[in-house]
Amino acid sequence: MGTVFNEKHRLQMHSFVAKKLQNGQTRIERDEIETVGANMGLNPEESARLFESLEGDHWRGDYLALDEQERWAVVSVANVS
């Protein structure tokens, strides 16, 4: 399966994470990521993959709380470049 997101998607997701941190929020729910992605035309899995693809370059943190399908449900974000 190819990547369905592009640089515009990456910038929008990075902006979302940066704004969360600027507002003092360091926990991001998977549902929030999926909503941001849906607003860009992505499905839930594509949204999560987009967010994950930015790890290391644009954010650092820890995945928390696995759901029944062993997917992360929350991320504790420590840093956004």
C-alpha positions in Angstrom: 0.0 0.0 0.0 1.4 3.4 -1.0 1.5 6.5 1.2 -1.7 8.5 0.7 -0.5 11.7 2.5 1.7 14.4 1.1 3.7 17.3 2.3 0.6 19.5 2.9 -0.8 16.7 5.1 2.5 16.5 7.0 2.5 20.3 7.6 -1.1 20.3 8.8 -0.5 17.5 11.3 2.7 19.1 12.5 0.8 22.3 13.0 -1.8 20.5 15.0 0.7 18.9 17.3 2.7 22.2 17.7 -0.5 24.1 18.7 -1.4 21.4 21.3 2.0 21.9 22.9 1.8 25.7 22.7 -1.5 25.4 24.7 0.3 23.3 27.4 -1.3 20.0 26.3 1.1 17.1 26.2 -1.3 14.2 25.7 -2.8 13.6 22.4 -5.7 11.1 21.9 -5.8 8.9 18.9 -9.3 10.1 18.3 -8.0 13.6 17.9 -5.4 12.4 15.3 -8.1 10.6 13.4 -10.3 13.7 13.4 -7.5 15.9 12.1 -6.8 13.3 9.4 -10.5 13.0 8.5 -10.6 16.8 7.9 -7.8 16.2 5.4 -9.6 13.3 3.7 -7.7 10.5 5.4 -9.2 7.4 7.0 -8.3 6.6 10.7 -5.4 4.3 9.9 -3.9 6.7 7.4 -4.2 9.5 10.0 -2.4 7.5 12.6 0.4 6.5 10.1 0.8 10.2 9.2 1.2 11.2 12.8 3.6 8.3 13.4 5.6 9.3 10.4 6.4 12.7 12.0 7.9 11.0 15.2 11.5 11.9 15.7 11.5 14.8 13.3 8.6 16.8 14.6 7.7 15.3 17.9 9.0 12.9 20.5 7.0 11.1 23.2 5.6 7.8 24.4 2.7 5.8 23.1 0.3 4.9 25.9 -2.8 2.9 26.4 -3.3 0.2 23.9 -6.9 -0.6 22.8 -8.5 -3.9 22.2 -6.8 -4.1 18.8 -3.4 -3.3 20.4 -3.3 0.1 18.7 -2.1 3.1 20.7 -4.9 5.2 22.1 -2.9 8.1 23.6 0.5 9.7 23.1 2.4 11.7 25.7 4.2 14.3 23.5 7.4 15.7 24.9 8.8 17.8 22.2 8.0 19.4 18.8 10.6 20.8 16.5 
